[in-house]
Amino acid sequence: MSRTFSAPHLVNPETRNRVLACAEDLGYRPNRAARALITGRTHNIGLIIADIANPFFPPLIKAAESQARQRDYHIFIADTNEDPAAEEDLVHALAKQVDGVLLCSPRMSNSLIEQLSREVPLVVINRQVTGLPAVVMDVGQGARLAVEHLTGLGHRELALLGGPRGSWTNREIRRSATAAARTADAALTVLGPNPPTEGGGIAMAEQVRRSGATAVLAYNDLMAIGLIEGLDTLGLRVPQDVSVVGIDDIALSRLTRPKLTTVATPTAAAGRTAVDMLLQHDGSFFARAGRGGGRTTTTDDRRTTAQVTLQTELVIRDSTGVGPAAPADRPGTAAPADRPGAASSADPGSHGHADPGDATAATPEVVAS
């Protein structure tokens, strides 16, 4: 009978069906704890999230849970509130209770993440760590598309609202946006680091005004939405006075006024992919560590170099319009591409389409011109 539950593919289908029918009549449920003592597997996965209140994460969480459930796994979710010390503590706490951990947008150092991977299998989401499996969303590509969109509209004075200190995503956005601005002969002023929240965006409105920027790319949609609110308080209109672009394409970006132009990131796909990578990676870890019949650790932290990169897209809506350097034959505010019958005001590139940290801000820094 036990093989019917532990290895159903090894049991004759007719026999398996009879056993399952009897188990159902008796109300029998396999004891996962007892099974774990024999196999060394818990059929649990840890998912550590940087900020569960951020609407970027729920689609990823739901997709990961659904994918895990299809594989007969359960997910334990933990929130770190952007605290790297909390991340480390949670990995240690979960290590003996799960078969692996998904680290989503971690703030820990690469060396610490590598060290923790010796204790429990890890898959990193939105971060590249040498030797560890990773799922990354190409925010660098998205930042480039956003800057090209803004410079194509005639903006030459740009600002970048940076995210939290220690964020890999923040570094990728800055690197790509700087290169794109330099290519377009535009000035880019970096304002940050900042907390990746609506409040962080509101707090930066005055610095954006002082910078003289006519267009802003924000670290995420929450900051962009907060910035729009802050600019409105200062009497600046979006997009007539300042164009604003976010990153993530959260549901709220379609509900704000104006609707937010943003870079869509495939968060649900990232959740599904990370679960699949972990379970594939986990089997290798157990074989090498000899975990059957009890958990041990391994010193082999270079188990794989597997990485999946998911593409991002620019979604043009109402929060971007023409800038001071726009051609004379393009006056007024650009028509957003997601309006029925409207054309994009600037070619968003092959990946553009219509719509279907640290709380102390640094001194503004001009990094491209």
Secondary structure as UniProt FT lines:
FT   HELIX           2..6
FT   HELIX           8..10
FT   HELIX           13..26
FT   HELIX           32..39
FT   STRAND          44..49
FT   TURN            52..53
FT   TURN            55..56
FT   HELIX           57..70
FT   TURN            71..72
FT   STRAND          74..79
FT   TURN            81..82
FT   HELIX           84..94
FT   TURN            95..97
FT   STRAND          101..104
FT   HELIX           110..116
FT   TURN            117..119
FT   STRAND          122..125
FT   TURN            130..131
FT   STRAND          134..137
FT   HELIX           139..152
FT   TURN            153..154
FT   STRAND          157..161
FT   TURN            165..166
FT   HELIX           168..183
FT   TURN            184..185
FT   STRAND          187..191
FT   HELIX           198..203
FT   HELIX           205..211
FT   STRAND          215..218
FT   HELIX           221..233
FT   TURN            234..235
FT   TURN            238..241
FT   STRAND          243..248
FT   HELIX           251..254
FT   STRAND          261..264
FT   HELIX           267..289
FT   TURN            292..293
FT   STRAND          307..310
FT   STRAND          313..315
FT   TURN            324..325
FT   TURN            328..329
FT   TURN            337..338
FT   TURN            340..341
FT   TURN            350..351
FT   STRAND          352..353
FT   STRAND          365..368
//
